[in-house]
Amino acid sequence: MRRKDREMNKDFALMVVDKCEYAVLSMVTKDNMPYCIPITIVRDGDYIYFHSAKDGYKIETLNNNDNVCLSCVGDTKISKDKFTTEFESAIVRGKAKEITDDNLKIYALKILSQRHTPTNMHNFDDAIKKSLFRTGVWSIKITDITGKRKKYDKNGIEMKFGRME
């Protein structure tokens, strides 16, 4: 990380992963080209889960190369009197793997749904019955994570080196 003065600890990075609305999954295609796509995620320990169709360009790419990078953005605030933006972010590197065990797929889909659509959980079992067979679920084992933040305190002074309010 170039800006070590904005680096945050692992717990902060995990907090950003846990609260980001979506993440951007970056991969390398079989033609050695970059490819990225936004996904909804949920984290459980050292694993991040996401769902997808069972086929398509993303799946072809993941099957070709399981090394992935996730970019997660937490809170942001555009400054009105400076040419800057306050932000918090996390970068996750890891290995992606398709989940084929139905029980683990259901568990991952459940915690994903609890995170993103908690008020619709009464429909979860019916949705699983209708679509589990056609839903792909993937895990990413976190092998490296970094967090970064630019934030100003109430006096307008940037909080460097992981300083919290």
C-alpha positions as CSV (number, residue, x, y, z in Angstrom):
1,M,0.0,0.0,0.0
2,R,1.5,3.3,-1.1
3,R,-0.3,5.5,1.4
4,K,0.7,3.8,4.7
5,D,-0.7,6.8,6.6
6,R,-4.2,5.7,5.5
7,E,-3.8,2.0,6.2
8,M,-6.2,0.5,8.6
9,N,-6.0,-2.8,10.5
10,K,-7.6,-6.2,9.5
11,D,-10.6,-5.7,11.8
12,F,-11.4,-2.4,10.0
13,A,-11.1,-4.1,6.6
14,L,-13.4,-6.9,7.7
15,M,-15.9,-4.3,8.9
16,V,-15.9,-2.7,5.5
17,V,-16.4,-6.1,3.8
18,D,-19.3,-6.7,6.2
19,K,-21.1,-3.4,5.5
20,C,-20.4,-2.8,1.8
21,E,-23.6,-2.8,-0.3
22,Y,-21.8,-4.8,-3.0
23,A,-18.3,-5.7,-4.0
24,V,-16.5,-5.7,-7.3
25,L,-15.1,-9.1,-8.2
26,S,-11.9,-9.0,-10.4
27,M,-10.6,-11.9,-12.3
28,V,-8.3,-12.7,-15.2
29,T,-9.8,-14.4,-18.3
30,K,-8.3,-17.3,-20.2
31,D,-7.1,-14.7,-22.7
32,N,-5.2,-13.0,-19.9
33,M,-7.5,-10.0,-19.9
34,P,-8.9,-8.3,-16.8
35,Y,-12.6,-8.8,-16.1
36,C,-14.6,-7.4,-13.2
37,I,-18.3,-7.6,-12.1
38,P,-20.3,-6.3,-9.2
39,I,-21.6,-8.9,-6.8
40,T,-23.5,-9.1,-3.5
41,I,-21.6,-10.8,-0.8
42,V,-21.7,-12.0,2.7
43,R,-18.7,-13.0,4.9
44,D,-18.6,-15.8,7.4
45,G,-15.2,-16.0,9.1
46,D,-12.4,-16.3,6.5
47,Y,-14.9,-17.0,3.7
48,I,-16.9,-14.7,1.5
49,Y,-19.9,-16.1,-0.3
50,F,-21.8,-15.0,-3.4
51,H,-24.4,-16.5,-5.8
52,S,-24.6,-16.5,-9.5
53,A,-26.0,-18.4,-12.5
54,K,-24.4,-21.8,-13.1
55,D,-22.9,-20.8,-16.4
56,G,-21.7,-17.7,-18.2
57,Y,-18.6,-15.7,-18.7
58,K,-17.9,-15.1,-15.0
59,I,-18.2,-18.9,-14.3
60,E,-16.0,-19.7,-17.3
61,T,-13.4,-17.2,-16.0
62,L,-13.5,-18.5,-12.4
63,N,-13.2,-22.1,-13.6
64,N,-10.1,-21.1,-15.7
65,N,-8.4,-19.2,-12.9
66,D,-9.5,-19.3,-9.2
67,N,-7.4,-16.3,-8.1
68,V,-9.6,-13.4,-7.4
69,C,-9.6,-9.9,-5.9
70,L,-12.6,-8.1,-4.3
71,S,-12.9,-4.4,-4.0
72,C,-15.3,-3.3,-1.2
73,V,-16.2,0.3,-0.5
74,G,-17.9,1.4,2.8
75,D,-18.9,4.9,3.7
76,T,-18.0,7.8,1.4
77,K,-18.5,11.5,1.7
78,I,-17.6,14.1,-1.0
79,S,-16.1,17.2,0.5
80,K,-17.8,20.4,-0.2
81,D,-14.8,22.6,0.4
82,K,-11.9,20.5,-0.7
83,F,-11.0,18.5,-3.8
84,T,-11.2,15.2,-2.1
85,T,-13.5,12.4,-0.9
86,E,-13.6,10.7,2.4
87,F,-13.8,6.9,2.0
88,E,-13.2,3.6,3.5
89,S,-12.3,0.5,1.5
90,A,-11.0,-3.0,1.7
91,I,-9.2,-5.1,-0.8
92,V,-9.5,-8.9,-0.5
93,R,-7.5,-11.5,-2.3
94,G,-8.3,-15.1,-2.4
95,K,-9.2,-18.3,-4.1
96,A,-12.7,-18.9,-5.5
97,K,-14.4,-22.3,-5.3
98,E,-17.8,-23.4,-6.4
99,I,-19.8,-25.0,-3.7
100,T,-21.5,-28.2,-4.7
101,D,-22.8,-29.5,-1.4
102,D,-26.5,-28.6,-1.1
103,N,-26.4,-28.0,2.6
104,L,-23.5,-25.6,2.4
105,K,-25.2,-23.9,-0.6
106,I,-28.3,-23.4,1.4
107,Y,-26.4,-22.1,4.4
108,A,-24.5,-19.6,2.2
109,L,-27.7,-18.5,0.5
110,K,-29.4,-18.1,3.9
111,I,-26.8,-15.8,5.4
112,L,-26.6,-13.9,2.1
113,S,-30.4,-13.4,2.2
114,Q,-30.3,-12.5,5.9
115,R,-27.8,-9.8,5.2
116,H,-29.4,-8.3,2.1
117,T,-33.1,-9.1,2.4
118,P,-33.9,-9.8,6.0
119,T,-37.5,-8.8,5.8
120,N,-38.1,-11.4,3.1
121,M,-36.8,-14.5,5.0
122,H,-40.3,-15.9,5.3
123,N,-40.1,-16.7,1.6
124,F,-36.6,-18.3,1.8
125,D,-37.6,-22.0,2.0
126,D,-40.0,-21.7,-1.0
127,A,-37.3,-19.9,-3.0
128,I,-34.8,-22.6,-2.2
129,K,-37.2,-25.3,-3.4
130,K,-37.8,-23.5,-6.7
131,S,-34.3,-22.4,-7.6
132,L,-31.5,-24.2,-5.7
133,F,-30.9,-26.6,-8.6
134,R,-30.2,-23.7,-11.0
135,T,-28.3,-21.4,-8.5
136,G,-24.5,-21.4,-8.4
137,V,-22.9,-20.5,-5.0
138,W,-19.2,-19.7,-4.7
139,S,-16.9,-19.1,-1.8
140,I,-13.8,-17.0,-1.7
141,K,-11.2,-18.1,0.9
142,I,-9.6,-14.9,2.1
143,T,-5.8,-15.2,1.8
144,D,-5.0,-11.4,2.1
145,I,-7.0,-8.4,3.2
146,T,-6.1,-4.7,3.5
147,G,-8.1,-1.7,4.6
148,K,-7.7,1.9,3.9
149,R,-9.5,5.1,5.0
150,K,-9.5,8.8,4.4
151,K,-11.5,10.6,7.0
152,Y,-11.5,13.9,8.8
153,D,-12.3,14.5,12.4
154,K,-14.8,17.1,13.7
155,N,-12.0,19.8,13.5
156,G,-11.3,19.0,9.8
157,I,-8.0,17.2,10.5
158,E,-7.3,14.0,8.7
159,M,-7.2,11.0,11.0
160,K,-4.1,9.2,9.9
161,F,-2.4,5.9,10.9
162,G,-5.7,4.2,11.9
163,R,-6.7,7.0,14.4
164,M,-10.4,6.6,15.3
165,E,-12.7,9.4,16.6
